Amino acid sequence: MINLELYRIFVVVANELNITRASEKLNVSQPAVTKQIKNLEKLLNVTLFERSNLGMKLTSDGNKLYFKIKDAIELICKAEEDFLDNRIIKLGTRNMILTKIFSKGITKFYNLYPSERIDIKMYNIEEMLEKLNNGILDVVLTKKVDDSKYGNLKYISLGSLHEVFITKKGAKFESKVFSREELINQTIYINNLNGNPISIRILKKIFNIDDLKNENNFIPITSTSMIEMIKKEEKIGFTTKEFIEDEILHNQIAIVKTDFEIESTEYGIYYNKNNHFKALNNLIKIITEECSID
């Protein structure tokens, strides 16, 4: 008989790559989690994790197993929750848009419904929509992307966000008006190439480039690291204006002026049209009311 608990524990450990955090999520002691992982390794006759002073990482066998079973395990866990009274809302989003755009709605939901629970997952946008379309996630808060291949999704538009080039306040770049030709010759820091297809699409259109990975002057970096770097150094970054309003207000970051317009992007709520329960409907209603920008 298949022991699904072994595989469930494995998926949680693989997600966290940390026994302590995994044990907290599983509500199981650390020695018990370690023992179950060893039991699974013995059962399959493979090593699933490499362990060192630097932490844990999946082996090639562990990685192969993880991608074969993770969606199935998540679906089983979610199916179980569907029959429980305390169903957890599985919400997918990205860190910056969550904290800068949607935090007000999430906070109000918790204030109105303190007994409800939200499990926030952060993947790249396409992976989130795939999981939402397959019923693994309940709702996704993100910028709008091409969603034509996802047959089960519905979208609620809440407003527009604006991509901008940024620099340190008072930097030499602040006083200049850049053309496309001048900007393409600068080093530009951008958000992760794999996690933010909207910004990448806009940059490709601005500079008429097919693949930014082939261009050495585009440097991928996390949004948080980019903002902190731009505040201190005379660099150029590309990000969403609404994410840096506090830094602009406090004269830490300036918007780089251009002689061309940059298109805005929609943001909103994606949900699975086949998935309805009271807590989810309440969350969608509150976020729609609280997080819209006219």
N, C-alpha and C positions, 0 to 999 in steps of 0.2 A: 504494500500500500504506500502511495506517495505521501510523504510528510510535508504538507504545504507550509507548516510553521517554520521549518528549516529554510525554505526558500523565501518566505516573508522576512525573516530575520536577515537573511543574506542581502535582500534588496535594500532594506533600511540601512544596513552597515555600508553597502556600496554607495548609497546616496550621501551618507554623512562622511564616510572615510574617517570615522572617529568612533571608537568603541563607547566612550563616555556619552557622547551625544546620542548615539544609537540606543544605548540602554535607557536613556531618559525618554526618548520617543516611544520605545517599546514598553516602558515601565517594567523592565526586567533588569536584574543585577548584571554588572559588567562581567563577572566570571561566567554567568549563565549564557550571555551572548557569545563570549569567546568559545565556550564549550560547544554551543550549537554550530558555530562556524566550523570548528574542527570536525564535528560529526558529519557535516555536509561535505567537507573536503575528503574525509575518509570514505563516505558513501560513493562519491564520484571519482575517487582516486586521482584528485588533482589538487594543486595549490591555488587558492582563489585570491589571496592577498599577499602582497609583499609588505613586510613590517620592518621598520628601521627607526632610528632616532628622529628622523624627519617626518615620521607619520606612516600612514597606510596608503597603498595604491593597489588597484586591481592588477592581477597578472593578465596575460593574454587569455588564459582559460577563464579567469574570473570575468573579464570584460565580455567575452563571448557569451557566457552564461547570463550575465546581467542584461544584455540587449535582447536575448532570446525570451526572457521571462518577466522583465520588469513591467511591461504593460499588462500582461495577464494577471500578475499579482495585484497590481493596482486596481484592476477591474474587479477582481474577487473581493478585495477589501471594500471597494465602493459598493458592490452589490450587497454585502453584509450590512453596511451602514444604511442602505435604503430601507431596511426593515427595522431599524432601530429608531427610537423616539428622538435621540440626541444626534441626529444626522449632522455631520460636519460639512460645511461648505468648502469645496475645493476650489481655490481661487488662484489663477495664474496671472502674473504681471511681471513688470521689470522694476528694479529698485527706484530709479529716479522718478518715473511717472507715478509710482505708488506714493512716494513721500511728497512730491511737489504738486500733484494734481488730485489724487484720489484719497489722501489721508483724511480730509474733512468728512467725506462720506463714510469711510470705514469707522471713524471715531463716533459719528452720530449713530451708526448702526449698533455699535457695542453699547452706547449709552441707552438706547431704546430697548435693546434686547440683550441684556447682560449674560443671559444663560446660553446664548448661541455661540457657536465656535466657528472660526474661519482658519483653514489650513492654507497658508500662502506658499505657493510654489513659484520658483523663478527659473524659467528656461528661456531659450531663444524664442522669438515670436512664432516662427513656423512650427516648432515643436509644441508650443502651448496650444496652437489652433488644432494641430493634429490630435492632441490628447482631448481637447474639448469636443472635437468632432466624433471621437470614439467613445465619449462618455466618461473619460477618466477625470477630467476637470469639469466643474460646474459652470464657471464663468471666467472670462479673461478680460482684463482691463489693459488696453494698449492703444497705440496708434493704429489707424486703419491700414491694412495691407490688401494685396490681391487675394481675395478669399473665394475665388470662383471654383476651386477644386474641392471645397468642403461643403458637401450637400446638406449637412444637418445644422448649419450655423445661421444665426440671426444676428444683426448688428444694430446697435442704437448709437447714433452720432451725438456727441455732446459738445462739440466745438472744434476749433482749429488751434494748432500749435505752429510755431514759426522757427525754422532752422536758421541759424546765424553763424557767421564767423566771429570769433571773439579774441580779445587780447587783454593784456594787463592794462589797467587804467594808467594813463600817462606814458604808455610805451610808444615807441616811434611809429608803430603801425596804426595808432589811433587817429592820427591827423591826416592820413593818406586815404584817397579814394582808389580802391583797387579795381582793375579790370580782370577779366578771366585770365588773360595771358600773364598778368603780373602775379596773380595768386597762385597759378599752377607752378610757378618757379619757387614758391616758398615751401618750407616744411610745415605740414598741416597735421595736427593731432586730431584723430577722429575716434569715435566709439568703436568698440569691438567689431571687427569685420563680419563675424558670424552672427552676432546677436542683434544687430540693428539694421535690417534691410531697408528701412525707410530712408534713413540718412544716406546710406550707401547709394540708393537709387537716385536721390537728389544730386549727390556729388557727381555721379556718372553723367547725369544730364547736364549739369553746369559745365563740366570740363570735356564733355563728349568723349568719355573714356569707357571702354568695355569692361575692364577688370582692374579695380584699384590695387589688387594684390601684386600686380606687375609694376606699380608705380612706387618708387623708393621714397618719395617725399610724403606719402601718407602713412602716418605712424599710428597704429591702433593702441588704444589705452582705455581704461575704464573711465566712465563719466566723472566719477568722484575724483579720481587721480588727475584727470585733465583739468578740472576746475581748480583744484588746489595748486597745480603747477602754474596755470595761467595767472593766478592771483600773485605769484611771486616772480615769474620770469617773463621776459619779452618773447613770447611765443604766440603762435596762432592756433586756435582750436576751432572745431565745428560742432555745435551742439544745439539744443533747443532753448530758445530765449526764455521761455517760461520756467525752465529749470534753474536759471541763474538770476532771477529778479532780485533776490536779496543781495547778491554780490554787486549787481548794477546799482542798486539803491545806496549801498555803502561805499560806492566809488572804488571797488576792488577790481572790477572787470568792465571793459568797454566793448561795444559792438563795432566790429570792423566795417567801415563803409565800403560799399561796392557800387559800380556803375551799372549793375544789372540786378533784377529782382530775383528773389529766391522763393519758390513756391511754398505755400503753407501745407500742413498735413492735418488730416482729421484725426481725432482720437475719440474713443468711446468704449462701449461694452459689447463684447461678443458673448453669446450664450447658445446652448444647444436647444433647438426648438422642441426636442422630444423630452426635455428634462425640466420638470416643474415640481417644486415643493415650496412650502410656505416661507421658510427662512430665506431661500434663494430669491423668491419673488420680492420679499421685503428689502433685501439688500439691493437688488437692481433698482427698485423704486427710489430708495434713499439716495443712491449714487447718482441716479438720473436727475434728481432734484437738487442735490448739493454740489455736484461737480461739473455742471454745465457752464460753458463760457459763451456768452452771446457774441 
